[in-house]
Amino acid sequence: MPYPHLDQALEDGELDDLALMAYQMLLEFRRELNMIHQELYGPRKHAPFSNAYWEFVQRKLMTLQIQVSCSRLAWREDQAPAGNILEARVRGKMYGAQNLLYRHSLRAVLDNVHGKDLQPQTIDHARKGVKAMKASCKAFWNATNSHDGGRLVVTNVWGTAHA
């Protein structure tokens, strides 16, 4: 099977600029998520809460924010949920990446029954992780598939719930 010819698909009207941009962003986010996962859980992973760990988390959050802000798909935190599935998937992927980066902090807070010996940065990142989880689900609230008359869109609820 031959690879899709994107220029031809654009010319034929089978693909619009928004779909192409969303597809490219989702591929880039997937690449970043793979690298994040490798750094946090791979054989040469950073020790959680070390200086190298915090620097890695901050660097990756900055990289993801820059990728989104330079795109036509950029959004503000106070903006309503996306109105189409393409934008919703980009937002959901971004919030999923944030959740992955904040996961160690959230786990530390949940495992710390007495609330002692936690760095303020750890607690702050745990809060941001919970906020990212909520935003990841909320990103899909208004999503419709504009290509087929606004049919209801059902996402991977198990993946969303797991994240």
N, C-alpha and C positions, 0 to 999 in steps of 0.2 A: 504494500500500500504506500503510495507516495506521501510525502509530507505536505501539509496544507500550504498553498501559495497565498500568503497574506495580501500581497499587492493585488492579485487577481480577485480575491474575495472582497477587498475594499472597492475595486472598480465595479464589480458585479452587484454591489449593494447587499451582499450577504453578511457583511460585517461593517459596523460603523466605528467611528473614532473612539467613542466611549467604551465599546466592548473591547477594542484592541488595547486601549490604555488600561482598562481594568485587568485584562488577561496578563499584560506585561507586569503590572504591579503585583498581582497574585503570584506570578512566577518569582519575582524578586523577593517578596515576603517569604515564600516557601524556601528559597535559597538561604535567606537570613535565619529563618527558623531552624533549618538543618544545622547551620553553623552554631547557633545559640545552644541547641540541644547537645551538640558534640562538645562544646566548651563546658557546659554545666553537668553533663552526665557521662561523657566519654572517658576513655582510659587516662587522659591527661587533664582531667577536670580541675577547675579551681576549687580550693577549699572554701566551702561556704563561709561568708562573712569576713574573709581575708581582704586585705587592701586590693589585691589583684582581682578578686571577685567583684567588689564594689565598683572598681574602675571599669571592668568589663560590662557590668550591667548599665552603668551610666553611658558608656560609649555606644552600646547597642541601642539604647533608648534614643539617643541623639541621632543615630544613623536612621532609625525607623521614622522619627519625626521629620527629618530632612527629606526623606523619600516621599512622604505624604505631602508635605507642605509645598513641594515643587511640582505637584501634579494638579491637574484640573479636578481631580477627585478629592482635593483637600476639604476638610470640614473643621468646624469649631466644636468644642466640647458641649456648648450650650445649644447647638443646632439640633433641630428635630431629626429623628431617625431617617435614614435614607428612604427614598421613595421607589427605588428599583433594586432588583436583586444584585446587579453588578456593583453598585456603590455599597450595598449592605455587606456583600462578601468581602470587599476591601476593608471596610471598617471592622468587621468581625475578625478578620485575619490580623489586623493591627492590634486589636484588643487582646486577641489570643497570644500574640507575641509578648505583649506587656505582661500578661498573666504568667507566661512561662518564665519571664525574667524575675517576677516577684514571688514565684512559687516557694522558694526556699524560706523567704521571710514569713510568708503566710504559715508555712508548716512549723516554723520555729515558734510563732505566737500560739498556734493551736496546740502544740505539744507542751508549752510552758504553762502548767496548771496554776502556778502561784504568781505568774507575772513578774518574776524576778530575773535579774541579770540579762535583760534584753537591751540592746543598743537602741537609742531613739530612731536611728536610721532603719533598723529592722522593723520596728513598729510602723513607721511611716510607709515603708514599702509594702507591708502587709495590708495596710489600709488601701493603698493604691491598687494592690492585687485584687481585693474585693471589688473595688470600683471598676476595674477592668473586666471582671467577670460579669458584673451587672451590665456594663456597656456593651459587651460582646453579645449578650442575648437581646438587649434593647435595640441593637443595630438593625435587627430584622423585623421590627414591629410593623413598619409601614411598607415593607418590600413587596412589590408585585413584579410580575414578569411582563414588561411592557410589550414584548415581542409577540405575545399570543393573547392579547385582550385583557390583561390584568388578572389572569388566573392565579389562584392562591399558590403561594410558594411554600413548600415544606422543605426545610433544611435538615441537615443531619442532626437531629435532636440528641442522639446518644453522644456524638462527638462534642456538641455544645455543652451538654450536661457534664460530661467527663472533664472538659477543660476547666 
